[in-house]
Amino acid sequence: MSPEQGIGIDKWLADWVTLATRYKGNATVMGADIHNEPHTATVTWDKWAGWAEQVGNAIHAVNLDVLIVVEGVEVFNRGRLKRGVGILGRP
């Protein structure tokens, strides 16, 4: 779950910090996909990217060795599905 699903940013951050702490030093865990396919019509890329940046920073505060995976939001535009919209130009 993530903030757009109603759990709130603080709970989402705390959950990821708990996971990062639990798996710190575990060589079998190399990364974290912070939310698989965030499909939502109500959250823009800018909002999602801001949340992703916050959670990535929180995870790296605990464990710098974790690869953070951030998937783009999808947008339905003129009858076509566009995945990863807005991803360019954002760190």
TORPA-4810 file (N, C-alpha, C, O; in nm, 3 decimals):
<nodes>
NODE_1_0.083_-0.118_0.000_0.000_0.000_0.000_0.088_0.125_0.000_0.205_0.122_0.039_M
NODE_2_0.028_0.233_-0.044_0.099_0.360_-0.048_0.002_0.473_-0.015_-0.118_0.450_0.000_S
NODE_3_0.053_0.597_-0.003_-0.032_0.707_0.043_-0.163_0.726_-0.034_-0.264_0.761_0.026_P
NODE_4_-0.162_0.703_-0.165_-0.285_0.727_-0.240_-0.392_0.624_-0.210_-0.507_0.640_-0.252_E
NODE_5_-0.356_0.519_-0.138_-0.452_0.415_-0.102_-0.506_0.435_0.039_-0.573_0.347_0.094_Q
NODE_6_-0.478_0.550_0.098_-0.541_0.586_0.223_-0.464_0.558_0.351_-0.517_0.583_0.459_G
NODE_7_-0.340_0.508_0.343_-0.269_0.481_0.469_-0.193_0.603_0.520_-0.155_0.607_0.637_I
NODE_8_-0.172_0.702_0.436_-0.102_0.823_0.477_0.049_0.811_0.463_0.106_0.703_0.474_G
NODE_9_0.111_0.923_0.437_0.255_0.926_0.412_0.337_0.885_0.533_0.437_0.815_0.518_I
NODE_10_0.297_0.926_0.653_0.375_0.894_0.773_0.380_0.744_0.799_0.485_0.690_0.832_D
NODE_11_0.268_0.677_0.785_0.262_0.531_0.805_0.344_0.460_0.698_0.416_0.365_0.727_K
NODE_12_0.331_0.506_0.573_0.404_0.446_0.462_0.555_0.459_0.483_0.629_0.362_0.465_W
NODE_13_0.600_0.577_0.523_0.742_0.597_0.551_0.788_0.508_0.666_0.894_0.445_0.657_L
NODE_14_0.711_0.502_0.772_0.747_0.420_0.889_0.756_0.272_0.852_0.846_0.202_0.898_A
NODE_15_0.663_0.225_0.769_0.667_0.085_0.725_0.794_0.055_0.646_0.857_-0.049_0.667_D
NODE_16_0.832_0.146_0.555_0.953_0.123_0.477_1.080_0.132_0.561_1.175_0.058_0.538_W
NODE_17_1.082_0.221_0.659_1.197_0.228_0.750_1.209_0.098_0.830_1.320_0.048_0.851_V
NODE_18_1.096_0.043_0.873_1.096_-0.086_0.944_1.155_-0.196_0.857_1.239_-0.274_0.902_T
NODE_19_1.111_-0.202_0.731_1.164_-0.304_0.639_1.313_-0.283_0.611_1.390_-0.379_0.610_L
NODE_20_1.353_-0.158_0.589_1.494_-0.129_0.562_1.582_-0.168_0.680_1.693_-0.219_0.662_A
NODE_21_1.533_-0.142_0.799_1.608_-0.179_0.920_1.616_-0.330_0.935_1.723_-0.384_0.964_T
NODE_22_1.505_-0.398_0.913_1.500_-0.544_0.927_1.598_-0.614_0.833_1.664_-0.710_0.872_R
NODE_23_1.607_-0.566_0.708_1.688_-0.635_0.608_1.826_-0.574_0.587_1.900_-0.616_0.498_Y
NODE_24_1.863_-0.475_0.668_1.996_-0.417_0.659_2.101_-0.525_0.685_2.092_-0.599_0.783_K
NODE_25_2.198_-0.533_0.596_2.304_-0.632_0.612_2.269_-0.768_0.553_2.354_-0.857_0.554_G
NODE_26_2.149_-0.786_0.503_2.108_-0.912_0.442_2.146_-0.907_0.294_2.084_-0.834_0.217_N
NODE_27_2.247_-0.982_0.255_2.300_-0.977_0.119_2.202_-1.029_0.014_2.224_-1.008_-0.106_A
NODE_28_2.096_-1.095_0.056_1.999_-1.146_-0.041_1.895_-1.041_-0.079_1.816_-1.062_-0.170_T
NODE_29_1.894_-0.928_-0.009_1.801_-0.819_-0.039_1.882_-0.706_-0.101_1.963_-0.642_-0.034_V
NODE_30_1.858_-0.681_-0.229_1.937_-0.578_-0.298_1.858_-0.452_-0.330_1.917_-0.350_-0.363_M
NODE_31_1.726_-0.457_-0.322_1.649_-0.340_-0.359_1.509_-0.341_-0.304_1.464_-0.438_-0.243_G
NODE_32_1.441_-0.229_-0.327_1.303_-0.213_-0.282_1.223_-0.145_-0.392_1.253_-0.032_-0.431_A
NODE_33_1.123_-0.213_-0.442_1.028_-0.154_-0.536_0.919_-0.093_-0.448_0.833_-0.165_-0.397_D
NODE_34_0.923_0.038_-0.431_0.841_0.099_-0.327_0.691_0.091_-0.349_0.614_0.104_-0.254_I
NODE_35_0.649_0.071_-0.473_0.507_0.046_-0.500_0.494_-0.008_-0.642_0.531_0.061_-0.737_H
NODE_36_0.443_-0.127_-0.656_0.429_-0.188_-0.788_0.315_-0.123_-0.865_0.199_-0.126_-0.823_N
NODE_37_0.350_-0.065_-0.979_0.252_-0.007_-1.071_0.149_0.082_-1.002_0.033_0.044_-0.987_E
NODE_38_0.191_0.200_-0.960_0.096_0.291_-0.895_-0.009_0.345_-0.993_0.009_0.452_-1.051_P
NODE_39_-0.115_0.271_-1.011_-0.223_0.309_-1.103_-0.325_0.392_-1.028_-0.395_0.342_-0.940_H
NODE_40_-0.334_0.516_-1.062_-0.431_0.603_-0.998_-0.461_0.722_-1.086_-0.371_0.776_-1.151_T
NODE_41_-0.583_0.762_-1.088_-0.620_0.880_-1.166_-0.611_1.006_-1.082_-0.622_1.117_-1.135_A
NODE_42_-0.592_0.992_-0.952_-0.596_1.107_-0.862_-0.459_1.159_-0.820_-0.450_1.267_-0.762_T
NODE_43_-0.354_1.084_-0.847_-0.220_1.125_-0.806_-0.137_1.157_-0.930_-0.118_1.071_-1.016_V
NODE_44_-0.088_1.279_-0.937_-0.004_1.320_-1.049_0.138_1.266_-1.032_0.176_1.221_-0.924_T
NODE_45_0.214_1.272_-1.140_0.354_1.230_-1.132_0.429_1.313_-1.030_0.507_1.259_-0.952_W
NODE_46_0.408_1.444_-1.029_0.481_1.530_-0.935_0.454_1.490_-0.790_0.546_1.484_-0.709_D
NODE_47_0.329_1.463_-0.759_0.295_1.422_-0.622_0.358_1.287_-0.591_0.419_1.269_-0.486_K
NODE_48_0.342_1.191_-0.682_0.398_1.056_-0.662_0.550_1.063_-0.650_0.608_0.999_-0.563_W
NODE_49_0.615_1.140_-0.737_0.761_1.151_-0.733_0.808_1.212_-0.601_0.911_1.171_-0.547_A
NODE_50_0.732_1.307_-0.548_0.766_1.365_-0.417_0.759_1.262_-0.306_0.846_1.256_-0.219_G
NODE_51_0.652_1.181_-0.308_0.641_1.074_-0.207_0.755_0.973_-0.223_0.815_0.930_-0.125_W
NODE_52_0.783_0.937_-0.347_0.890_0.840_-0.373_1.025_0.892_-0.324_1.105_0.817_-0.268_A
NODE_53_1.049_1.019_-0.347_1.174_1.080_-0.301_1.183_1.076_-0.148_1.289_1.047_-0.092_E
NODE_54_1.072_1.104_-0.081_1.071_1.099_0.066_1.101_0.959_0.117_1.183_0.941_0.206_Q
NODE_55_1.034_0.860_0.060_1.055_0.724_0.108_1.194_0.673_0.072_1.257_0.602_0.150_V
NODE_56_1.243_0.710_-0.045_1.380_0.671_-0.082_1.483_0.729_0.014_1.576_0.660_0.055_G
NODE_57_1.466_0.856_0.048_1.556_0.919_0.145_1.547_0.853_0.281_1.649_0.836_0.349_N
NODE_58_1.426_0.815_0.323_1.408_0.749_0.453_1.475_0.612_0.454_1.539_0.575_0.552_A
NODE_59_1.460_0.537_0.345_1.524_0.405_0.335_1.675_0.421_0.336_1.744_0.348_0.407_I
NODE_60_1.728_0.515_0.258_1.873_0.535_0.253_1.930_0.590_0.383_2.050_0.574_0.408_H
NODE_61_1.850_0.654_0.464_1.898_0.698_0.596_1.930_0.578_0.684_2.014_0.587_0.774_A
NODE_62_1.863_0.466_0.658_1.886_0.343_0.733_1.990_0.255_0.665_2.075_0.195_0.730_V
NODE_63_1.982_0.247_0.531_2.066_0.154_0.457_2.095_0.210_0.317_2.009_0.210_0.230_N
NODE_64_2.217_0.258_0.297_2.256_0.315_0.168_2.278_0.210_0.060_2.290_0.245_-0.058_L
NODE_65_2.283_0.083_0.097_2.312_-0.023_0.001_2.189_-0.074_-0.073_2.200_-0.165_-0.155_D
NODE_66_2.072_-0.017_-0.046_1.948_-0.063_-0.108_1.921_0.016_-0.236_1.924_0.139_-0.236_V
NODE_67_1.894_-0.056_-0.344_1.851_0.005_-0.469_1.703_0.039_-0.457_1.622_-0.048_-0.424_L
NODE_68_1.667_0.163_-0.485_1.527_0.206_-0.476_1.469_0.205_-0.617_1.522_0.269_-0.708_I
NODE_69_1.359_0.131_-0.636_1.291_0.124_-0.765_1.163_0.206_-0.756_1.080_0.184_-0.667_V
NODE_70_1.149_0.301_-0.849_1.030_0.386_-0.853_0.966_0.370_-0.990_1.026_0.403_-1.092_V
NODE_71_0.845_0.319_-0.991_0.772_0.302_-1.116_0.687_0.426_-1.140_0.638_0.488_-1.045_E
NODE_72_0.669_0.461_-1.267_0.589_0.577_-1.302_0.441_0.550_-1.292_0.396_0.436_-1.297_G
NODE_73_0.366_0.657_-1.277_0.220_0.645_-1.276_0.172_0.628_-1.420_0.247_0.652_-1.514_V
NODE_74_0.049_0.585_-1.435_-0.005_0.573_-1.570_-0.110_0.680_-1.592_-0.176_0.725_-1.499_E
NODE_75_-0.124_0.719_-1.716_-0.222_0.820_-1.753_-0.296_0.772_-1.877_-0.234_0.725_-1.972_V
NODE_76_-0.425_0.785_-1.875_-0.507_0.749_-1.991_-0.534_0.878_-2.066_-0.601_0.967_-2.015_F
NODE_77_-0.481_0.887_-2.189_-0.490_1.011_-2.265_-0.532_0.981_-2.409_-0.461_0.909_-2.480_N
NODE_78_-0.645_1.034_-2.451_-0.693_1.019_-2.589_-0.705_0.872_-2.629_-0.670_0.835_-2.741_R
NODE_79_-0.754_0.791_-2.537_-0.777_0.651_-2.569_-0.653_0.564_-2.565_-0.659_0.445_-2.597_G
NODE_80_-0.541_0.621_-2.526_-0.418_0.542_-2.519_-0.363_0.544_-2.377_-0.369_0.646_-2.308_R
NODE_81_-0.312_0.432_-2.335_-0.253_0.421_-2.202_-0.107_0.460_-2.212_-0.033_0.406_-2.295_L
NODE_82_-0.065_0.553_-2.128_0.075_0.596_-2.128_0.134_0.564_-1.992_0.092_0.621_-1.891_K
NODE_83_0.230_0.477_-1.987_0.294_0.442_-1.860_0.420_0.525_-1.842_0.487_0.559_-1.939_R
NODE_84_0.452_0.557_-1.719_0.573_0.631_-1.688_0.567_0.778_-1.727_0.671_0.842_-1.745_G
NODE_85_0.448_0.830_-1.741_0.432_0.970_-1.783_0.499_1.062_-1.680_0.479_1.047_-1.560_V
NODE_86_0.576_1.156_-1.729_0.637_1.257_-1.643_0.768_1.215_-1.579_0.825_1.290_-1.500_G
NODE_87_0.815_1.097_-1.610_0.933_1.045_-1.541_1.061_1.119_-1.580_1.152_1.132_-1.498_I
NODE_88_1.066_1.167_-1.704_1.185_1.241_-1.748_1.189_1.377_-1.680_1.085_1.439_-1.657_L
NODE_89_1.309_1.422_-1.650_1.325_1.553_-1.589_1.319_1.552_-1.437_1.335_1.656_-1.373_G
NODE_90_1.296_1.438_-1.381_1.288_1.426_-1.235_1.406_1.339_-1.190_1.432_1.236_-1.251_R
NODE_91_1.476_1.378_-1.084_1.588_1.294_-1.039_1.542_1.158_-0.991_1.623_1.076_-0.949_P
</nodes>
